[in-house]
Amino acid sequence: MSAILLKLDSLLRGHAAASRIAAAVVVALCATFAAPARAQCVDRTERAPPAAVSAFIADPTVILRSSKNDRDKLTGRLTGVLVTDIAALDSVREMLREASQADRIAIGAGLHRAEDRCVSTKPDVARRISEFVAKLHDGAVLKGYFGDLDAAAAPAPGSPTPPAVPTGASSSAGLMSGEWKTELADPFKPVPLPE
């Protein structure tokens, strides 16, 4: 850092226009390296506005007030803030102090969705969210968190269900039979039909 300052001093004593440009570049580089890296799990188009993130960090209850009685909106806004800036995770604890039981369930679902969005791009952020939920020891948040996990694993309504494998079909479906599959199976044996 001192070498950069010496170089900056020598440039400032040189030409005025060139020294101003060099000083601006050095200041910009120092600011870039000094600022903490923010974990952003999604593309720029999917991020929450910076004003919304800073408002949430300053007053965590702002999301509760703005999405009053709309749990889906609460879940979506919390997810958007967390995938934009993981530093907002610390403010969730403050928000939980003012949240009702139903809001806590929606907050748990939002935490799970944020974790799910970050798993592929920032696994360390996803792990941090998971550890945060585990340390909360809040039953309503856990209910929302695991409820959203179950909902994500369930098939969507109207989607075709996979065909059921009949019992015993795996042993008679192949051309070989026997304990070690060394004997030829009976080609005329009837195939079990699904019930």
LUMPASE-482172 format. One record per atom (N, C-alpha, C): x, z, y; residue number from 1; atom name. Coordinates in Angstrom, 1 decimal. Layout:
X_Z_Y_NUM_CA
...
This chain:
0.8_0.0_-1.2_1_N
0.0_0.0_0.0_1_CA
0.9_0.0_1.2_1_C
2.0_0.7_1.2_2_N
2.9_0.8_2.3_2_CA
3.5_-0.6_2.6_2_C
3.8_-1.3_1.5_3_N
4.4_-2.7_1.7_3_CA
3.4_-3.6_2.4_3_C
2.1_-3.4_2.1_4_N
1.1_-4.2_2.8_4_CA
1.1_-3.9_4.3_4_C
1.2_-2.6_4.6_5_N
1.1_-2.1_6.0_5_CA
2.4_-2.6_6.7_5_C
3.5_-2.6_6.1_6_N
4.7_-3.1_6.7_6_CA
4.6_-4.6_7.0_6_C
4.1_-5.4_6.1_7_N
3.8_-6.8_6.3_7_CA
2.9_-7.0_7.4_7_C
1.8_-6.2_7.4_8_N
0.8_-6.3_8.5_8_CA
1.5_-6.1_9.9_8_C
2.3_-5.0_9.9_9_N
3.0_-4.7_11.2_9_CA
3.9_-5.9_11.6_9_C
4.6_-6.5_10.7_10_N
5.5_-7.6_11.1_10_CA
4.7_-8.8_11.5_10_C
3.5_-9.0_10.9_11_N
2.7_-10.1_11.3_11_CA
2.0_-9.9_12.7_11_C
1.7_-8.7_13.0_12_N
1.1_-8.3_14.2_12_CA
2.1_-8.6_15.4_12_C
3.3_-8.4_15.2_13_N
4.4_-8.6_16.2_13_CA
4.7_-10.1_16.4_13_C
4.2_-11.0_15.5_14_N
4.4_-12.4_15.6_14_CA
3.4_-13.1_16.5_14_C
2.9_-14.3_16.1_15_N
2.0_-15.0_16.9_15_CA
0.6_-14.3_16.9_15_C
-0.1_-14.3_18.0_16_N
-1.3_-13.6_18.1_16_CA
-2.4_-14.1_17.2_16_C
-2.7_-15.4_17.2_17_N
-3.8_-16.0_16.4_17_CA
-3.5_-15.8_14.9_17_C
-2.3_-16.1_14.5_18_N
-1.9_-16.0_13.1_18_CA
-1.9_-14.5_12.6_18_C
-1.5_-13.6_13.5_19_N
-1.5_-12.2_13.1_19_CA
-2.9_-11.7_13.0_19_C
-3.8_-12.1_13.8_20_N
-5.2_-11.7_13.7_20_CA
-5.9_-12.1_12.4_20_C
-5.6_-13.3_12.0_21_N
-6.1_-13.9_10.7_21_CA
-5.5_-13.1_9.6_21_C
-4.2_-12.9_9.6_22_N
-3.6_-12.1_8.5_22_CA
-4.1_-10.7_8.5_22_C
-4.3_-10.1_9.6_23_N
-4.8_-8.7_9.7_23_CA
-6.2_-8.7_9.1_23_C
-7.0_-9.7_9.4_24_N
-8.4_-9.7_8.8_24_CA
-8.4_-9.9_7.3_24_C
-7.5_-10.7_6.8_25_N
-7.4_-10.9_5.4_25_CA
-6.9_-9.6_4.7_25_C
-5.9_-9.0_5.3_26_N
-5.4_-7.7_4.7_26_CA
-6.5_-6.6_4.7_26_C
-7.2_-6.5_5.8_27_N
-8.3_-5.5_5.8_27_CA
-9.4_-5.8_4.8_27_C
-9.7_-7.1_4.7_28_N
-10.7_-7.5_3.7_28_CA
-10.3_-7.2_2.3_28_C
-9.0_-7.5_2.0_29_N
-8.5_-7.2_0.7_29_CA
-8.5_-5.7_0.4_29_C
-8.1_-4.9_1.4_30_N
-8.0_-3.4_1.2_30_CA
-9.4_-2.9_1.0_30_C
-10.4_-3.4_1.7_31_N
-11.8_-2.9_1.6_31_CA
-12.3_-3.3_0.2_31_C
-11.9_-4.5_-0.3_32_N
-12.4_-4.9_-1.6_32_CA
-11.9_-4.1_-2.7_32_C
-10.6_-3.7_-2.6_33_N
-10.0_-2.9_-3.7_33_CA
-10.4_-1.4_-3.5_33_C
-10.7_-1.0_-2.3_34_N
-11.1_0.4_-2.1_34_CA
-12.5_0.7_-2.5_34_C
-13.4_-0.3_-2.4_35_N
-14.8_-0.1_-2.7_35_CA
-15.0_0.0_-4.2_35_C
-15.9_0.9_-4.7_36_N
-16.1_1.1_-6.1_36_CA
-16.9_-0.1_-6.7_36_C
-16.5_-0.5_-7.9_37_N
-17.2_-1.6_-8.5_37_CA
-18.6_-1.2_-8.9_37_C
-19.6_-1.9_-8.6_38_N
-21.0_-1.6_-9.0_38_CA
-21.3_-2.4_-10.2_38_C
-22.0_-1.8_-11.1_39_N
-22.3_-2.4_-12.4_39_CA
-23.7_-3.1_-12.2_39_C
-23.7_-4.4_-12.3_40_N
-24.9_-5.2_-12.1_40_CA
-25.1_-5.9_-13.4_40_C
-26.2_-5.6_-14.1_41_N
-26.4_-6.2_-15.4_41_CA
-27.1_-7.5_-15.4_41_C
-27.7_-7.9_-14.3_42_N
-28.4_-9.2_-14.2_42_CA
-27.9_-10.1_-13.2_42_C
-28.4_-11.3_-13.2_43_N
-27.9_-12.3_-12.2_43_CA
-28.4_-11.9_-10.8_43_C
-27.8_-12.6_-9.8_44_N
-28.2_-12.3_-8.5_44_CA
-29.7_-12.5_-8.2_44_C
-30.3_-13.4_-8.8_45_N
-31.7_-13.7_-8.5_45_CA
-32.6_-12.6_-9.1_45_C
-32.2_-11.9_-10.1_46_N
-33.0_-10.9_-10.7_46_CA
-32.7_-9.5_-10.1_46_C
-31.8_-9.3_-9.2_47_N
-31.5_-8.0_-8.7_47_CA
-32.5_-7.5_-7.7_47_C
-32.6_-6.2_-7.6_48_N
-33.5_-5.6_-6.6_48_CA
-32.8_-5.8_-5.2_48_C
-33.6_-5.9_-4.1_49_N
-32.9_-6.0_-2.8_49_CA
-32.1_-4.8_-2.5_49_C
-30.9_-5.0_-1.8_50_N
-30.0_-3.9_-1.5_50_CA
-30.7_-2.7_-0.7_50_C
-31.7_-3.1_0.1_51_N
-32.4_-2.1_0.9_51_CA
-33.2_-1.2_-0.1_51_C
-33.8_-1.8_-1.1_52_N
-34.6_-1.0_-2.0_52_CA
-33.7_0.0_-2.8_52_C
-32.5_-0.5_-3.2_53_N
-31.6_0.4_-4.0_53_CA
-31.1_1.5_-3.1_53_C
-30.7_1.2_-1.9_54_N
-30.2_2.3_-1.0_54_CA
-31.4_3.2_-0.6_54_C
-32.6_2.7_-0.4_55_N
-33.7_3.6_-0.2_55_CA
-34.0_4.5_-1.3_55_C
-33.9_4.0_-2.6_56_N
-34.1_4.9_-3.7_56_CA
-33.0_5.9_-3.9_56_C
-31.7_5.6_-3.6_57_N
-30.7_6.5_-3.7_57_CA
-30.8_7.6_-2.6_57_C
-31.3_7.2_-1.4_58_N
-31.5_8.2_-0.3_58_CA
-32.7_9.1_-0.6_58_C
-33.8_8.5_-1.1_59_N
-35.0_9.3_-1.4_59_CA
-35.6_8.8_-2.7_59_C
-35.2_9.5_-3.8_60_N
-35.7_9.0_-5.1_60_CA
-37.2_9.0_-5.3_60_C
-38.0_9.7_-4.5_61_N
-39.4_9.7_-4.7_61_CA
-40.1_8.5_-4.0_61_C
-39.3_7.6_-3.4_62_N
-39.9_6.4_-2.7_62_CA
-40.6_5.5_-3.7_62_C
-40.0_5.4_-4.9_63_N
-40.7_4.6_-6.0_63_CA
-41.9_5.2_-6.5_63_C
-41.9_6.5_-6.6_64_N
-43.2_7.2_-7.0_64_CA
-44.3_7.0_-6.0_64_C
-44.0_7.1_-4.7_65_N
-45.0_6.9_-3.6_65_CA
-45.4_5.5_-3.5_65_C
-44.5_4.5_-3.7_66_N
-44.9_3.1_-3.5_66_CA
-45.7_2.6_-4.7_66_C
-45.5_3.2_-5.9_67_N
-46.2_2.7_-7.0_67_CA
-47.2_3.7_-7.6_67_C
-47.9_4.4_-6.7_68_N
-48.8_5.4_-7.0_68_CA
-49.9_4.9_-8.0_68_C
-50.1_5.6_-9.1_69_N
-51.1_5.3_-10.1_69_CA
-51.0_3.9_-10.8_69_C
-49.8_3.3_-10.6_70_N
-49.6_2.0_-11.3_70_CA
-48.3_2.2_-12.1_70_C
-48.4_2.6_-13.4_71_N
-47.3_3.0_-14.2_71_CA
-46.4_1.7_-14.5_71_C
-47.0_0.6_-14.7_72_N
-46.2_-0.6_-14.9_72_CA
-45.3_-1.0_-13.7_72_C
-45.8_-0.8_-12.5_73_N
-45.1_-1.1_-11.3_73_CA
-43.9_-0.1_-11.2_73_C
-44.2_1.2_-11.5_74_N
-43.1_2.2_-11.5_74_CA
-42.0_1.9_-12.5_74_C
-42.4_1.5_-13.7_75_N
-41.4_1.1_-14.8_75_CA
-40.6_-0.1_-14.3_75_C
-41.3_-1.1_-13.8_76_N
-40.6_-2.3_-13.3_76_CA
-39.6_-2.1_-12.2_76_C
-40.1_-1.3_-11.2_77_N
-39.2_-1.0_-10.0_77_CA
-38.0_-0.2_-10.4_77_C
-38.2_0.8_-11.3_78_N
-37.1_1.6_-11.7_78_CA
-36.1_0.8_-12.5_78_C
-36.6_-0.1_-13.4_79_N
-35.7_-1.0_-14.2_79_CA
-34.9_-1.9_-13.2_79_C
-35.6_-2.5_-12.2_80_N
-34.9_-3.3_-11.3_80_CA
-33.8_-2.7_-10.5_80_C
-34.0_-1.4_-10.1_81_N
-33.0_-0.7_-9.4_81_CA
-31.8_-0.4_-10.3_81_C
-32.1_0.1_-11.5_82_N
-31.0_0.5_-12.4_82_CA
-30.2_-0.7_-12.8_82_C
-30.8_-1.8_-13.1_83_N
-29.9_-3.0_-13.5_83_CA
-29.2_-3.6_-12.4_83_C
-29.6_-3.3_-11.1_84_N
-28.9_-3.8_-10.0_84_CA
-27.7_-2.9_-9.6_84_C
-27.9_-1.6_-9.7_85_N
-26.8_-0.6_-9.3_85_CA
-27.0_0.6_-10.2_85_C
-26.0_0.8_-11.1_86_N
-26.1_2.0_-12.0_86_CA
-25.9_3.3_-11.3_86_C
-25.3_3.2_-10.0_87_N
-25.2_4.5_-9.3_87_CA
-26.5_5.1_-9.0_87_C
-27.6_4.4_-9.0_88_N
-28.9_5.0_-8.8_88_CA
-29.4_5.8_-10.0_88_C
-28.7_5.8_-11.1_89_N
-29.0_6.6_-12.2_89_CA
-29.0_8.1_-11.9_89_C
-28.1_8.6_-11.1_90_N
-28.0_10.0_-10.7_90_CA
-29.3_10.4_-9.9_90_C
-29.9_9.5_-9.2_91_N
-31.1_9.8_-8.4_91_CA
-32.3_10.0_-9.3_91_C
-32.3_9.5_-10.5_92_N
-33.5_9.6_-11.4_92_CA
-33.8_11.0_-11.7_92_C
-32.8_11.8_-11.8_93_N
-33.0_13.3_-12.1_93_CA
-33.8_13.9_-10.9_93_C
-33.5_13.5_-9.7_94_N
-34.3_14.0_-8.5_94_CA
-35.7_13.5_-8.6_94_C
-35.9_12.3_-9.0_95_N
-37.2_11.7_-9.0_95_CA
-38.1_12.4_-10.1_95_C
-37.5_12.8_-11.2_96_N
-38.2_13.5_-12.2_96_CA
-38.8_14.8_-11.8_96_C
-38.1_15.5_-10.8_97_N
-38.6_16.8_-10.3_97_CA
-40.0_16.6_-9.7_97_C
-40.3_15.5_-9.1_98_N
-41.5_15.2_-8.4_98_CA
-42.5_14.4_-9.2_98_C
-42.1_14.0_-10.4_99_N
-43.0_13.1_-11.2_99_CA
-44.0_13.9_-12.0_99_C
-45.2_13.3_-12.2_100_N
-46.2_13.9_-13.1_100_CA
-45.8_13.5_-14.5_100_C
-46.6_14.0_-15.4_101_N
-46.4_13.8_-16.9_101_CA
-46.5_12.3_-17.2_101_C
-47.5_11.6_-16.7_102_N
-47.7_10.2_-16.9_102_CA
-46.5_9.4_-16.2_102_C
-46.1_9.8_-15.1_103_N
-45.0_9.2_-14.4_103_CA
-43.7_9.3_-15.2_103_C
-43.5_10.5_-15.8_104_N
-42.3_10.7_-16.6_104_CA
-42.3_9.7_-17.8_104_C
-43.4_9.5_-18.4_105_N
-43.5_8.5_-19.5_105_CA
-43.1_7.1_-19.0_105_C
-43.6_6.7_-17.9_106_N
-43.3_5.4_-17.3_106_CA
-41.8_5.4_-16.9_106_C
-41.2_6.5_-16.5_107_N
-39.8_6.5_-16.1_107_CA
-39.0_6.3_-17.4_107_C
-39.4_7.0_-18.5_108_N
-38.7_6.8_-19.8_108_CA
-38.7_5.4_-20.2_108_C
-39.9_4.7_-20.1_109_N
-39.9_3.3_-20.4_109_CA
-39.0_2.4_-19.5_109_C
-39.0_2.8_-18.2_110_N
-38.1_2.0_-17.3_110_CA
-36.6_2.2_-17.7_110_C
-36.3_3.4_-18.1_111_N
-34.9_3.7_-18.5_111_CA
-34.5_2.9_-19.7_111_C
-35.5_2.8_-20.7_112_N
-35.2_2.0_-21.9_112_CA
-35.1_0.5_-21.6_112_C
-35.9_0.0_-20.7_113_N
-35.9_-1.4_-20.3_113_CA
-34.6_-1.7_-19.6_113_C
-34.1_-0.8_-18.8_114_N
-32.8_-1.0_-18.1_114_CA
-31.7_-1.0_-19.1_114_C
-31.7_-0.1_-20.0_115_N
-30.7_-0.1_-21.0_115_CA
-30.7_-1.4_-21.9_115_C
-31.9_-1.8_-22.2_116_N
-32.1_-3.0_-23.0_116_CA
-31.5_-4.3_-22.3_116_C
-31.7_-4.3_-20.9_117_N
-31.3_-5.5_-20.1_117_CA
-29.7_-5.4_-20.0_117_C
-29.1_-4.2_-20.1_118_N
-27.7_-4.1_-19.8_118_CA
-26.9_-4.2_-21.1_118_C
-27.5_-4.1_-22.3_119_N
-26.7_-4.1_-23.5_119_CA
-25.8_-5.3_-23.7_119_C
-26.3_-6.5_-23.4_120_N
-25.5_-7.7_-23.7_120_CA
-24.4_-8.0_-22.6_120_C
-24.7_-7.6_-21.4_121_N
-23.8_-7.9_-20.3_121_CA
-22.9_-6.8_-20.0_121_C
-23.4_-5.6_-20.0_122_N
-22.6_-4.4_-19.6_122_CA
-22.9_-3.3_-20.6_122_C
-22.3_-3.3_-21.8_123_N
-22.6_-2.3_-22.8_123_CA
-22.2_-0.9_-22.4_123_C
-21.2_-0.7_-21.5_124_N
-20.8_0.6_-21.1_124_CA
-21.9_1.2_-20.2_124_C
-22.6_0.4_-19.4_125_N
-23.7_0.8_-18.6_125_CA
-24.9_1.2_-19.5_125_C
-25.2_0.4_-20.5_126_N
-26.3_0.7_-21.4_126_CA
-26.0_2.0_-22.1_126_C
-24.8_2.3_-22.5_127_N
-24.4_3.5_-23.1_127_CA
-24.6_4.7_-22.2_127_C
-24.3_4.5_-20.9_128_N
-24.4_5.5_-19.9_128_CA
-25.9_5.9_-19.7_128_C
-26.8_4.9_-19.7_129_N
-28.2_5.2_-19.6_129_CA
-28.7_6.0_-20.8_129_C
-28.3_5.5_-22.0_130_N
-28.7_6.2_-23.3_130_CA
-28.2_7.7_-23.3_130_C
-27.0_7.9_-22.8_131_N
-26.5_9.3_-22.8_131_CA
-27.2_10.1_-21.7_131_C
-27.6_9.5_-20.6_132_N
-28.4_10.2_-19.6_132_CA
-29.7_10.6_-20.1_132_C
-30.4_9.8_-20.9_133_N
-31.7_10.1_-21.5_133_CA
-31.5_11.2_-22.5_133_C
-30.5_11.2_-23.3_134_N
-30.3_12.2_-24.3_134_CA
-30.0_13.6_-23.6_134_C
-29.3_13.6_-22.5_135_N
-29.0_14.9_-21.8_135_CA
-30.2_15.4_-21.1_135_C
-31.2_14.6_-20.8_136_N
-32.3_15.1_-20.0_136_CA
-33.1_16.2_-20.8_136_C
-33.3_16.0_-22.0_137_N
-34.1_16.9_-22.9_137_CA
-35.5_17.1_-22.3_137_C
-36.1_15.9_-21.9_138_N
-37.4_15.9_-21.4_138_CA
-38.3_15.2_-22.3_138_C
-39.3_15.9_-22.9_139_N
-40.2_15.3_-23.9_139_CA
-41.0_14.1_-23.5_139_C
-41.5_14.1_-22.2_140_N
-42.3_13.0_-21.7_140_CA
-41.4_11.8_-21.5_140_C
-40.2_12.0_-21.0_141_N
-39.3_10.8_-20.8_141_CA
-38.9_10.2_-22.1_141_C
-38.6_11.1_-23.1_142_N
-38.3_10.6_-24.4_142_CA
-39.5_9.8_-25.1_142_C
-40.7_10.3_-24.8_143_N
-41.9_9.7_-25.3_143_CA
-42.0_8.2_-24.8_143_C
-41.8_8.1_-23.5_144_N
-41.8_6.8_-22.9_144_CA
-40.6_5.9_-23.3_144_C
-39.5_6.5_-23.5_145_N
-38.3_5.8_-23.9_145_CA
-38.4_5.2_-25.3_145_C
-38.8_6.1_-26.2_146_N
-39.0_5.6_-27.6_146_CA
-40.3_4.8_-27.8_146_C
-41.3_5.1_-27.0_147_N
-42.5_4.3_-27.1_147_CA
-42.2_2.9_-26.7_147_C
-41.4_2.7_-25.6_148_N
-41.0_1.3_-25.2_148_CA
-40.2_0.7_-26.3_148_C
-39.3_1.5_-26.9_149_N
-38.5_0.9_-28.0_149_CA
-39.3_0.4_-29.1_149_C
-40.4_1.2_-29.5_150_N
-41.3_0.8_-30.6_150_CA
-42.1_-0.4_-30.2_150_C
-42.5_-0.5_-28.9_151_N
-43.3_-1.6_-28.5_151_CA
-42.4_-2.9_-28.5_151_C
-41.1_-2.8_-28.2_152_N
-40.2_-3.9_-28.2_152_CA
-40.0_-4.4_-29.6_152_C
-40.0_-3.5_-30.6_153_N
-39.7_-3.9_-32.0_153_CA
-41.0_-4.5_-32.6_153_C
-42.2_-4.1_-32.2_154_N
-43.4_-4.6_-32.8_154_CA
-43.6_-6.1_-32.5_154_C
-44.2_-6.8_-33.4_155_N
-44.5_-8.2_-33.2_155_CA
-45.5_-8.4_-32.1_155_C
-45.4_-9.4_-31.3_156_N
-46.4_-9.7_-30.2_156_CA
-47.7_-10.0_-30.8_156_C
-48.8_-9.6_-30.1_157_N
-50.2_-9.9_-30.6_157_CA
-50.4_-11.4_-30.6_157_C
-51.0_-11.9_-31.7_158_N
-51.2_-13.3_-31.9_158_CA
-50.1_-14.1_-32.5_158_C
-48.9_-13.4_-32.7_159_N
-47.8_-14.1_-33.4_159_CA
-48.1_-14.1_-34.9_159_C
-47.6_-15.1_-35.6_160_N
-47.8_-15.1_-37.0_160_CA
-47.0_-14.0_-37.7_160_C
-47.6_-13.4_-38.7_161_N
-46.8_-12.4_-39.4_161_CA
-46.0_-13.0_-40.5_161_C
-44.9_-12.5_-40.8_162_N
-44.1_-13.1_-41.9_162_CA
-44.8_-13.0_-43.2_162_C
-44.7_-14.0_-44.1_163_N
-45.4_-13.9_-45.4_163_CA
-44.8_-12.7_-46.2_163_C
-45.7_-12.0_-46.9_164_N
-45.3_-10.9_-47.7_164_CA
-44.7_-11.4_-49.0_164_C
-43.6_-10.8_-49.4_165_N
-43.0_-11.1_-50.7_165_CA
-43.7_-10.3_-51.8_165_C
-44.3_-11.1_-52.8_166_N
-45.0_-10.4_-53.8_166_CA
-44.0_-9.5_-54.7_166_C
-44.6_-8.4_-55.2_167_N
-43.8_-7.5_-56.0_167_CA
-43.3_-8.2_-57.3_167_C
-42.1_-8.1_-57.6_168_N
-41.6_-8.7_-58.8_168_CA
-41.2_-10.2_-58.6_168_C
-41.5_-10.7_-57.5_169_N
-41.2_-12.2_-57.3_169_CA
-39.7_-12.4_-57.2_169_C
-39.0_-11.4_-56.7_170_N
-37.6_-11.7_-56.5_170_CA
-36.8_-11.8_-57.9_170_C
-37.4_-11.1_-58.9_171_N
-36.7_-11.1_-60.2_171_CA
-37.1_-12.4_-61.0_171_C
-38.3_-13.0_-60.7_172_N
-38.7_-14.1_-61.5_172_CA
-38.6_-15.4_-60.7_172_C
-38.2_-15.4_-59.4_173_N
-38.2_-16.5_-58.6_173_CA
-37.1_-17.5_-58.9_173_C
-36.0_-17.0_-59.4_174_N
-34.8_-17.8_-59.6_174_CA
-34.8_-18.6_-60.9_174_C
-33.8_-19.4_-61.1_175_N
-33.6_-20.1_-62.4_175_CA
-33.0_-19.3_-63.4_175_C
-32.3_-18.3_-63.0_176_N
-31.6_-17.4_-64.0_176_CA
-32.3_-16.1_-64.1_176_C
-32.2_-15.4_-65.2_177_N
-32.9_-14.1_-65.4_177_CA
-31.9_-13.2_-66.1_177_C
-32.4_-12.0_-66.4_178_N
-31.5_-11.1_-67.1_178_CA
-30.8_-10.1_-66.2_178_C
-30.2_-9.1_-66.7_179_N
-29.6_-8.1_-65.9_179_CA
-28.5_-8.7_-65.0_179_C
-27.7_-9.6_-65.6_180_N
-26.6_-10.2_-64.8_180_CA
-26.8_-11.6_-64.4_180_C
-28.1_-12.0_-64.5_181_N
-28.5_-13.4_-64.2_181_CA
-27.7_-14.4_-65.0_181_C
-27.6_-14.2_-66.3_182_N
-26.8_-15.1_-67.1_182_CA
-27.7_-15.9_-68.1_182_C
-29.0_-15.5_-68.2_183_N
-29.9_-16.2_-69.1_183_CA
-30.8_-17.1_-68.3_183_C
-31.2_-18.2_-68.9_184_N
-32.1_-19.2_-68.2_184_CA
-33.5_-18.6_-68.2_184_C
-34.1_-18.7_-67.1_185_N
-35.5_-18.1_-66.9_185_CA
-36.5_-19.1_-67.6_185_C
-37.6_-18.6_-68.0_186_N
-38.7_-19.4_-68.6_186_CA
-39.3_-20.3_-67.5_186_C
-39.1_-21.6_-67.6_187_N
-39.6_-22.5_-66.6_187_CA
-41.2_-22.6_-66.6_187_C
-41.8_-22.1_-67.7_188_N
-43.3_-22.2_-67.8_188_CA
-44.0_-20.9_-67.5_188_C
-43.2_-19.9_-67.1_189_N
-43.8_-18.6_-66.7_189_CA
-44.6_-18.8_-65.4_189_C
-45.8_-18.3_-65.4_190_N
-46.6_-18.4_-64.2_190_CA
-45.9_-17.7_-63.0_190_C
-46.0_-18.3_-61.8_191_N
-45.5_-17.7_-60.6_191_CA
-46.5_-16.7_-60.1_191_C
-46.1_-15.5_-59.7_192_N
-47.0_-14.5_-59.2_192_CA
-47.6_-15.0_-57.8_192_C
-48.8_-14.9_-57.6_193_N
-49.5_-15.3_-56.3_193_CA
-49.6_-14.1_-55.4_193_C
-49.5_-14.4_-54.1_194_N
-49.6_-13.3_-53.2_194_CA
-51.1_-12.8_-53.2_194_C
-51.3_-11.5_-53.0_195_N
-52.6_-11.0_-53.0_195_CA
-53.3_-11.0_-51.7_195_C
